[in-house]
Amino acid sequence: MAGRLVRRTRVARYAADGTSMGREDSLAVEEPLEVRVNGSSFSVTMRSPGDDFDLVGGFLVSEGVVWSNEQLASMRFCAGTDEQGLQTFNVIDAELSAGTAPPDLSLERHVYTSSSCGICGTASIDAVHKATHFGLTDDDTPWSPALLGSLPDRLREHQKVFDRTGGVHAAGLFGPDGELLCLREDVGRHNAVDKVVGWALREGRLPLRGTALQVSGRASFELVQKAHMAGIPVLAAVSAPSSLAVEHAESAGMTLVGFSRGGGFNVYAGDHRIGQPATA
């Protein structure tokens, strides 16, 4: 599976003076993944192969289908081969536990999802808002400004696929002491976050109280929504948030950080969590 993350290709490299030379370059692999729930097709998403069970688990949390590892009985790769007859690992069937309601497929949610947009196929944003099972307002874990400002560099230090390709996003989950709990990379921002959330689901860690999620791109509504669904109180991004992202963070009681670069950052919502941790 690891070998499918990067693919080598020949390119023509042009200099400013117009001269060119042939060279090899590394590309981040992008392939479709079909998600089935109890045998029925639920979604097709474009993603970086790898950590696929985490991706599916996190996606189901984001969709409000599950919010505990006990609700997910099993996941398995379904049969599927390429033109060489090799297993593609591009179809996963998630089996829900008895008593867990399957998603309503009549809503036509996420019939197809590109790697750049994770919520385009959702039938109703209001339905996503109502699906959360974790509140954030009582999570008052304090976050040091110095620590929050250091998270982008800490994230970058562990971006192995980005180092090779320059073509993937990253999401890293950190504790209030700065410990990196989980990092995932993917061609899609939303996929990287889903992989982190899916890891937490499978580890029985939801809700993710007292954590911060640092992402390598911008803070869109979908990322705020995914963090909210997982019970993550702090979302920090190296780029700008959207207006809807800020509105949702405010209504959810989440701390939303943007333009986190060079040790500084803007706080768009939830400023009450920013301060020096109390000393014993």
Short mmCIF file of the C-alpha atoms (twelve columns), coordinates in Angstrom:
data_MODEL
# 
_entry.id   MODEL 
# 
loop_
_atom_site.group_PDB 
_atom_site.id 
_atom_site.type_symbol 
_atom_site.label_atom_id 
_atom_site.label_alt_id 
_atom_site.label_comp_id 
_atom_site.label_asym_id 
_atom_site.label_seq_id 
_atom_site.Cartn_x 
_atom_site.Cartn_y 
_atom_site.Cartn_z 
_atom_site.pdbx_PDB_model_num 
ATOM 1   C CA . MET A 1   0.000   0.000  0.000   1 
ATOM 2   C CA . ALA A 2   2.788   2.452  0.826   1 
ATOM 3   C CA . GLY A 3   4.223   2.184  -2.672  1 
ATOM 4   C CA . ARG A 4   0.994   3.579  -4.141  1 
ATOM 5   C CA . LEU A 5   1.350   6.956  -2.425  1 
ATOM 6   C CA . VAL A 6   3.947   8.280  -4.892  1 
ATOM 7   C CA . ARG A 7   4.421   7.750  -8.623  1 
ATOM 8   C CA . ARG A 8   7.459   8.713  -10.687 1 
ATOM 9   C CA . THR A 9   7.086   10.462 -14.046 1 
ATOM 10  C CA . ARG A 10  9.280   12.139 -16.669 1 
ATOM 11  C CA . VAL A 11  8.994   15.921 -17.046 1 
ATOM 12  C CA . ALA A 12  10.645  18.628 -19.108 1 
ATOM 13  C CA . ARG A 13  12.149  21.234 -16.781 1 
ATOM 14  C CA . TYR A 14  12.391  24.753 -18.260 1 
ATOM 15  C CA . ALA A 15  14.667  27.449 -16.845 1 
ATOM 16  C CA . ALA A 16  14.029  31.198 -16.972 1 
ATOM 17  C CA . ASP A 17  16.311  31.527 -20.005 1 
ATOM 18  C CA . GLY A 18  14.194  29.082 -22.005 1 
ATOM 19  C CA . THR A 19  16.562  26.126 -21.832 1 
ATOM 20  C CA . SER A 20  15.133  22.767 -20.851 1 
ATOM 21  C CA . MET A 21  16.238  19.374 -19.664 1 
ATOM 22  C CA . GLY A 22  14.530  16.075 -18.953 1 
ATOM 23  C CA . ARG A 23  14.233  14.876 -15.385 1 
ATOM 24  C CA . GLU A 24  12.153  12.625 -13.131 1 
ATOM 25  C CA . ASP A 25  9.571   14.003 -10.740 1 
ATOM 26  C CA . SER A 26  7.425   12.468 -7.989  1 
ATOM 27  C CA . LEU A 27  3.650   12.785 -8.081  1 
ATOM 28  C CA . ALA A 28  1.148   12.223 -5.294  1 
ATOM 29  C CA . VAL A 29  -1.112  9.355  -6.350  1 
ATOM 30  C CA . GLU A 30  -4.829  10.129 -6.581  1 
ATOM 31  C CA . GLU A 31  -7.368  7.309  -6.963  1 
ATOM 32  C CA . PRO A 32  -11.109 6.870  -6.394  1 
ATOM 33  C CA . LEU A 33  -12.457 5.147  -3.311  1 
ATOM 34  C CA . GLU A 34  -16.005 3.844  -3.201  1 
ATOM 35  C CA . VAL A 35  -17.508 3.731  0.281   1 
ATOM 36  C CA . ARG A 36  -20.232 1.182  0.881   1 
ATOM 37  C CA . VAL A 37  -22.305 0.912  4.060   1 
ATOM 38  C CA . ASN A 38  -23.851 -2.475 4.799   1 
ATOM 39  C CA . GLY A 39  -23.254 -3.421 1.167   1 
ATOM 40  C CA . SER A 40  -24.906 -0.337 -0.374  1 
ATOM 41  C CA . SER A 41  -22.903 2.327  -2.191  1 
ATOM 42  C CA . PHE A 42  -22.761 5.565  -0.191  1 
ATOM 43  C CA . SER A 43  -19.952 7.674  -1.652  1 
ATOM 44  C CA . VAL A 44  -17.162 7.860  -4.178  1 
ATOM 45  C CA . THR A 45  -14.291 10.134 -3.225  1 
ATOM 46  C CA . MET A 46  -10.921 10.937 -4.774  1 
ATOM 47  C CA . ARG A 47  -8.105  10.387 -2.294  1 
ATOM 48  C CA . SER A 48  -4.474  9.421  -1.699  1 
ATOM 49  C CA . PRO A 49  -4.380  5.637  -1.140  1 
ATOM 50  C CA . GLY A 50  -3.367  4.680  2.380   1 
ATOM 51  C CA . ASP A 51  -5.040  4.838  5.800   1 
ATOM 52  C CA . ASP A 52  -8.265  4.047  3.952   1 
ATOM 53  C CA . PHE A 53  -10.043 2.514  6.951   1 
ATOM 54  C CA . ASP A 54  -9.300  5.723  8.858   1 
ATOM 55  C CA . LEU A 55  -10.675 7.724  5.934   1 
ATOM 56  C CA . VAL A 56  -13.916 5.752  5.822   1 
ATOM 57  C CA . GLY A 57  -14.358 5.846  9.597   1 
ATOM 58  C CA . GLY A 58  -13.791 9.596  9.721   1 
ATOM 59  C CA . PHE A 59  -16.105 10.159 6.788   1 
ATOM 60  C CA . LEU A 60  -18.882 8.272  8.576   1 
ATOM 61  C CA . VAL A 61  -18.315 10.418 11.695  1 
ATOM 62  C CA . SER A 62  -18.489 13.569 9.559   1 
ATOM 63  C CA . GLU A 63  -21.747 12.346 8.048   1 
ATOM 64  C CA . GLY A 64  -23.249 11.644 11.480  1 
ATOM 65  C CA . VAL A 65  -23.600 7.927  10.721  1 
ATOM 66  C CA . VAL A 66  -21.395 6.834  13.662  1 
ATOM 67  C CA . TRP A 67  -19.816 8.594  16.634  1 
ATOM 68  C CA . SER A 68  -18.440 5.622  18.577  1 
ATOM 69  C CA . ASN A 69  -16.178 2.753  17.560  1 
ATOM 70  C CA . GLU A 70  -18.796 0.345  18.945  1 
ATOM 71  C CA . GLN A 71  -21.144 1.375  16.131  1 
ATOM 72  C CA . LEU A 72  -18.732 0.198  13.446  1 
ATOM 73  C CA . ALA A 73  -18.690 -3.598 13.410  1 
ATOM 74  C CA . SER A 74  -16.126 -4.065 10.638  1 
ATOM 75  C CA . MET A 75  -14.554 -2.677 7.482   1 
ATOM 76  C CA . ARG A 76  -13.178 -4.685 4.610   1 
ATOM 77  C CA . PHE A 77  -11.819 -4.200 1.104   1 
ATOM 78  C CA . CYS A 78  -14.149 -5.567 -1.550  1 
ATOM 79  C CA . ALA A 79  -13.049 -7.458 -4.657  1 
ATOM 80  C CA . GLY A 80  -11.770 -5.191 -7.384  1 
ATOM 81  C CA . THR A 81  -8.890  -5.533 -9.838  1 
ATOM 82  C CA . ASP A 82  -7.073  -3.366 -12.370 1 
ATOM 83  C CA . GLU A 83  -6.143  -4.234 -15.961 1 
ATOM 84  C CA . GLN A 84  -3.228  -6.320 -14.653 1 
ATOM 85  C CA . GLY A 85  -5.538  -8.322 -12.429 1 
ATOM 86  C CA . LEU A 86  -4.145  -6.806 -9.224  1 
ATOM 87  C CA . GLN A 87  -6.325  -5.873 -6.260  1 
ATOM 88  C CA . THR A 88  -7.015  -2.131 -6.423  1 
ATOM 89  C CA . PHE A 89  -8.078  -1.651 -2.781  1 
ATOM 90  C CA . ASN A 90  -10.480 1.018  -4.051  1 
ATOM 91  C CA . VAL A 91  -13.766 -0.260 -2.575  1 
ATOM 92  C CA . ILE A 92  -14.461 -0.522 1.168   1 
ATOM 93  C CA . ASP A 93  -17.612 -1.890 2.765   1 
ATOM 94  C CA . ALA A 94  -18.330 -0.657 6.297   1 
ATOM 95  C CA . GLU A 95  -20.598 -2.901 8.323   1 
ATOM 96  C CA . LEU A 96  -22.519 -1.110 11.055  1 
ATOM 97  C CA . SER A 97  -23.247 -2.820 14.356  1 
ATOM 98  C CA . ALA A 98  -26.731 -4.025 15.205  1 
ATOM 99  C CA . GLY A 99  -28.911 -1.128 16.296  1 
ATOM 100 C CA . THR A 100 -26.938 1.513  14.361  1 
ATOM 101 C CA . ALA A 101 -29.145 3.123  11.751  1 
ATOM 102 C CA . PRO A 102 -27.682 3.153  8.226   1 
ATOM 103 C CA . PRO A 103 -27.485 6.463  6.355   1 
ATOM 104 C CA . ASP A 104 -30.505 7.615  4.380   1 
ATOM 105 C CA . LEU A 105 -29.370 6.988  0.825   1 
ATOM 106 C CA . SER A 106 -32.424 8.817  -0.543  1 
ATOM 107 C CA . LEU A 107 -30.756 12.115 0.437   1 
ATOM 108 C CA . GLU A 108 -28.182 11.552 -2.341  1 
ATOM 109 C CA . ARG A 109 -25.393 12.698 -0.069  1 
ATOM 110 C CA . HIS A 110 -21.899 12.638 -1.523  1 
ATOM 111 C CA . VAL A 111 -22.712 10.708 -4.678  1 
ATOM 112 C CA . TYR A 112 -19.332 11.928 -5.919  1 
ATOM 113 C CA . THR A 113 -16.721 13.890 -4.019  1 
ATOM 114 C CA . SER A 114 -13.627 15.414 -5.571  1 
ATOM 115 C CA . SER A 115 -10.347 15.755 -3.715  1 
ATOM 116 C CA . SER A 116 -10.841 19.527 -3.556  1 
ATOM 117 C CA . CYS A 117 -14.360 19.633 -2.123  1 
ATOM 118 C CA . GLY A 118 -15.717 17.317 0.521   1 
ATOM 119 C CA . ILE A 119 -19.182 18.723 1.077   1 
ATOM 120 C CA . CYS A 120 -20.324 19.607 -2.460  1 
ATOM 121 C CA . GLY A 121 -22.599 16.581 -2.662  1 
ATOM 122 C CA . THR A 122 -24.277 17.015 0.717   1 
ATOM 123 C CA . ALA A 123 -28.007 17.486 0.288   1 
ATOM 124 C CA . SER A 124 -28.462 19.803 3.286   1 
ATOM 125 C CA . ILE A 125 -25.948 21.762 5.343   1 
ATOM 126 C CA . ASP A 126 -28.641 22.119 8.031   1 
ATOM 127 C CA . ALA A 127 -28.786 18.327 8.322   1 
ATOM 128 C CA . VAL A 128 -25.043 18.231 8.956   1 
ATOM 129 C CA . HIS A 129 -25.364 20.854 11.679  1 
ATOM 130 C CA . LYS A 130 -27.975 18.827 13.535  1 
ATOM 131 C CA . ALA A 131 -26.079 15.528 13.410  1 
ATOM 132 C CA . THR A 132 -23.356 16.290 15.955  1 
ATOM 133 C CA . HIS A 133 -23.308 14.329 19.219  1 
ATOM 134 C CA . PHE A 134 -20.469 16.217 20.929  1 
ATOM 135 C CA . GLY A 135 -20.673 19.646 22.525  1 
ATOM 136 C CA . LEU A 136 -17.672 21.965 22.748  1 
ATOM 137 C CA . THR A 137 -18.775 24.750 25.067  1 
ATOM 138 C CA . ASP A 138 -17.661 22.976 28.256  1 
ATOM 139 C CA . ASP A 139 -14.141 22.235 26.935  1 
ATOM 140 C CA . ASP A 140 -12.064 25.055 28.396  1 
ATOM 141 C CA . THR A 141 -8.608  23.537 27.942  1 
ATOM 142 C CA . PRO A 142 -6.249  26.548 27.727  1 
ATOM 143 C CA . TRP A 143 -3.825  26.874 24.810  1 
ATOM 144 C CA . SER A 144 -0.571  28.768 24.991  1 
ATOM 145 C CA . PRO A 145 -0.113  31.291 22.146  1 
ATOM 146 C CA . ALA A 146 3.481   30.133 21.754  1 
ATOM 147 C CA . LEU A 147 2.375   26.513 21.425  1 
ATOM 148 C CA . LEU A 148 -0.386  27.275 18.921  1 
ATOM 149 C CA . GLY A 149 2.026   29.376 16.898  1 
ATOM 150 C CA . SER A 150 4.487   26.482 16.718  1 
ATOM 151 C CA . LEU A 151 2.034   23.904 15.366  1 
ATOM 152 C CA . PRO A 152 2.490   24.636 11.632  1 
ATOM 153 C CA . ASP A 153 6.235   23.969 11.902  1 
ATOM 154 C CA . ARG A 154 5.613   20.840 13.959  1 
ATOM 155 C CA . LEU A 155 3.149   19.659 11.319  1 
ATOM 156 C CA . ARG A 156 5.551   20.401 8.476   1 
ATOM 157 C CA . GLU A 157 8.332   18.375 10.113  1 
ATOM 158 C CA . HIS A 158 6.289   15.190 9.696   1 
ATOM 159 C CA . GLN A 159 4.895   15.667 6.167   1 
ATOM 160 C CA . LYS A 160 6.802   12.843 4.469   1 
ATOM 161 C CA . VAL A 161 4.681   12.576 1.321   1 
ATOM 162 C CA . PHE A 162 4.721   16.350 0.852   1 
ATOM 163 C CA . ASP A 163 8.515   16.264 1.050   1 
ATOM 164 C CA . ARG A 164 8.563   13.872 -1.916  1 
ATOM 165 C CA . THR A 165 5.772   15.380 -4.035  1 
ATOM 166 C CA . GLY A 166 4.781   18.858 -2.829  1 
ATOM 167 C CA . GLY A 167 1.235   17.830 -3.739  1 
ATOM 168 C CA . VAL A 168 -0.651  16.828 -0.596  1 
ATOM 169 C CA . HIS A 169 -2.346  18.464 2.357   1 
ATOM 170 C CA . ALA A 170 -1.820  17.475 5.978   1 
ATOM 171 C CA . ALA A 171 -3.839  17.447 9.181   1 
ATOM 172 C CA . GLY A 172 -2.234  16.927 12.569  1 
ATOM 173 C CA . LEU A 173 -3.912  16.366 15.923  1 
ATOM 174 C CA . PHE A 174 -2.044  17.804 18.915  1 
ATOM 175 C CA . GLY A 175 -2.454  17.665 22.666  1 
ATOM 176 C CA . PRO A 176 -2.218  20.792 24.872  1 
ATOM 177 C CA . ASP A 177 1.391   19.890 25.671  1 
ATOM 178 C CA . GLY A 178 2.276   19.955 21.967  1 
ATOM 179 C CA . GLU A 179 2.442   16.180 21.530  1 
ATOM 180 C CA . LEU A 180 1.585   15.069 18.001  1 
ATOM 181 C CA . LEU A 181 -1.121  12.442 18.435  1 
ATOM 182 C CA . CYS A 182 -1.848  11.685 14.777  1 
ATOM 183 C CA . LEU A 183 -0.870  13.054 11.364  1 
ATOM 184 C CA . ARG A 184 -2.375  12.144 8.021   1 
ATOM 185 C CA . GLU A 185 -1.652  13.390 4.475   1 
ATOM 186 C CA . ASP A 186 -3.903  13.368 1.427   1 
ATOM 187 C CA . VAL A 187 -4.500  15.163 -1.860  1 
ATOM 188 C CA . GLY A 188 -7.739  16.435 -0.300  1 
ATOM 189 C CA . ARG A 189 -7.860  18.657 2.800   1 
ATOM 190 C CA . HIS A 190 -11.110 17.062 3.935   1 
ATOM 191 C CA . ASN A 191 -9.665  13.568 3.440   1 
ATOM 192 C CA . ALA A 192 -6.667  14.333 5.637   1 
ATOM 193 C CA . VAL A 193 -9.015  15.487 8.402   1 
ATOM 194 C CA . ASP A 194 -11.290 12.466 7.967   1 
ATOM 195 C CA . LYS A 195 -8.264  10.179 8.286   1 
ATOM 196 C CA . VAL A 196 -7.323  11.800 11.596  1 
ATOM 197 C CA . VAL A 197 -10.897 11.554 12.885  1 
ATOM 198 C CA . GLY A 198 -11.152 7.954  11.689  1 
ATOM 199 C CA . TRP A 199 -7.967  7.079  13.553  1 
ATOM 200 C CA . ALA A 200 -9.495  8.555  16.712  1 
ATOM 201 C CA . LEU A 201 -12.741 6.647  16.131  1 
ATOM 202 C CA . ARG A 202 -10.959 3.326  15.739  1 
ATOM 203 C CA . GLU A 203 -8.824  4.056  18.824  1 
ATOM 204 C CA . GLY A 204 -11.927 4.812  20.912  1 
ATOM 205 C CA . ARG A 205 -10.833 8.413  21.536  1 
ATOM 206 C CA . LEU A 206 -13.961 10.317 20.472  1 
ATOM 207 C CA . PRO A 207 -14.835 12.976 21.465  1 
ATOM 208 C CA . LEU A 208 -11.420 14.592 21.043  1 
ATOM 209 C CA . ARG A 209 -11.601 16.927 24.025  1 
ATOM 210 C CA . GLY A 210 -8.526  18.988 24.835  1 
ATOM 211 C CA . THR A 211 -7.005  18.729 21.362  1 
ATOM 212 C CA . ALA A 212 -6.144  21.062 18.502  1 
ATOM 213 C CA . LEU A 213 -6.294  20.185 14.826  1 
ATOM 214 C CA . GLN A 214 -3.679  21.952 12.690  1 
ATOM 215 C CA . VAL A 215 -4.281  21.862 8.924   1 
ATOM 216 C CA . SER A 216 -1.975  22.873 6.111   1 
ATOM 217 C CA . GLY A 217 -4.522  24.742 3.991   1 
ATOM 218 C CA . ARG A 218 -7.382  27.140 4.544   1 
ATOM 219 C CA . ALA A 219 -10.171 26.783 7.095   1 
ATOM 220 C CA . SER A 220 -13.319 26.036 5.111   1 
ATOM 221 C CA . PHE A 221 -16.783 25.327 6.494   1 
ATOM 222 C CA . GLU A 222 -16.342 21.620 5.848   1 
ATOM 223 C CA . LEU A 223 -13.214 21.419 8.010   1 
ATOM 224 C CA . VAL A 224 -14.888 23.267 10.876  1 
ATOM 225 C CA . GLN A 225 -17.870 20.950 10.545  1 
ATOM 226 C CA . LYS A 226 -15.683 17.835 10.597  1 
ATOM 227 C CA . ALA A 227 -13.792 19.068 13.670  1 
ATOM 228 C CA . HIS A 228 -17.095 19.844 15.397  1 
ATOM 229 C CA . MET A 229 -18.476 16.388 14.622  1 
ATOM 230 C CA . ALA A 230 -15.394 14.829 16.258  1 
ATOM 231 C CA . GLY A 231 -15.537 17.059 19.351  1 
ATOM 232 C CA . ILE A 232 -12.302 18.936 18.522  1 
ATOM 233 C CA . PRO A 233 -12.380 22.331 20.289  1 
ATOM 234 C CA . VAL A 234 -9.546  24.066 18.368  1 
ATOM 235 C CA . LEU A 235 -8.991  24.209 14.610  1 
ATOM 236 C CA . ALA A 236 -5.949  26.075 13.291  1 
ATOM 237 C CA . ALA A 237 -5.096  26.706 9.642   1 
ATOM 238 C CA . VAL A 238 -2.111  28.280 7.920   1 
ATOM 239 C CA . SER A 239 -4.404  30.215 5.584   1 
ATOM 240 C CA . ALA A 240 -7.673  32.137 5.789   1 
ATOM 241 C CA . PRO A 241 -11.062 30.936 7.024   1 
ATOM 242 C CA . SER A 242 -14.259 31.479 5.058   1 
ATOM 243 C CA . SER A 243 -17.153 33.521 6.427   1 
ATOM 244 C CA . LEU A 244 -19.288 30.398 6.890   1 
ATOM 245 C CA . ALA A 245 -16.427 28.670 8.690   1 
ATOM 246 C CA . VAL A 246 -16.258 31.525 11.199  1 
ATOM 247 C CA . GLU A 247 -20.033 31.552 11.661  1 
ATOM 248 C CA . HIS A 248 -20.127 27.819 12.304  1 
ATOM 249 C CA . ALA A 249 -17.158 27.959 14.702  1 
ATOM 250 C CA . GLU A 250 -18.867 30.716 16.692  1 
ATOM 251 C CA . SER A 251 -22.172 28.854 16.919  1 
ATOM 252 C CA . ALA A 252 -20.417 25.600 17.864  1 
ATOM 253 C CA . GLY A 253 -18.255 27.181 20.582  1 
ATOM 254 C CA . MET A 254 -15.070 26.260 18.710  1 
ATOM 255 C CA . THR A 255 -11.787 28.169 18.662  1 
ATOM 256 C CA . LEU A 256 -10.882 28.965 15.050  1 
ATOM 257 C CA . VAL A 257 -7.360  30.116 14.193  1 
ATOM 258 C CA . GLY A 258 -6.248  31.341 10.773  1 
ATOM 259 C CA . PHE A 259 -3.094  32.687 9.114   1 
ATOM 260 C CA . SER A 260 -0.978  30.663 11.530  1 
ATOM 261 C CA . ARG A 261 2.474   31.495 10.197  1 
ATOM 262 C CA . GLY A 262 5.822   32.481 11.611  1 
ATOM 263 C CA . GLY A 263 4.637   31.993 15.172  1 
ATOM 264 C CA . GLY A 264 1.701   34.418 14.886  1 
ATOM 265 C CA . PHE A 265 -1.962  33.880 14.072  1 
ATOM 266 C CA . ASN A 266 -5.441  35.394 13.989  1 
ATOM 267 C CA . VAL A 267 -8.232  34.130 16.237  1 
ATOM 268 C CA . TYR A 268 -11.633 34.347 14.548  1 
ATOM 269 C CA . ALA A 269 -13.717 32.589 17.204  1 
ATOM 270 C CA . GLY A 270 -13.270 31.178 20.704  1 
ATOM 271 C CA . ASP A 271 -10.563 33.550 21.942  1 
ATOM 272 C CA . HIS A 272 -11.332 32.526 25.537  1 
ATOM 273 C CA . ARG A 273 -9.238  29.361 25.147  1 
ATOM 274 C CA . ILE A 274 -6.076  31.270 24.252  1 
ATOM 275 C CA . GLY A 275 -3.824  31.978 27.227  1 
ATOM 276 C CA . GLN A 276 -1.010  30.596 29.286  1 
ATOM 277 C CA . PRO A 277 -1.834  27.234 30.873  1 
ATOM 278 C CA . ALA A 278 -2.306  27.363 34.597  1 
ATOM 279 C CA . THR A 279 0.674   26.256 36.680  1 
ATOM 280 C CA . ALA A 280 0.392   23.911 39.642  1 
# 
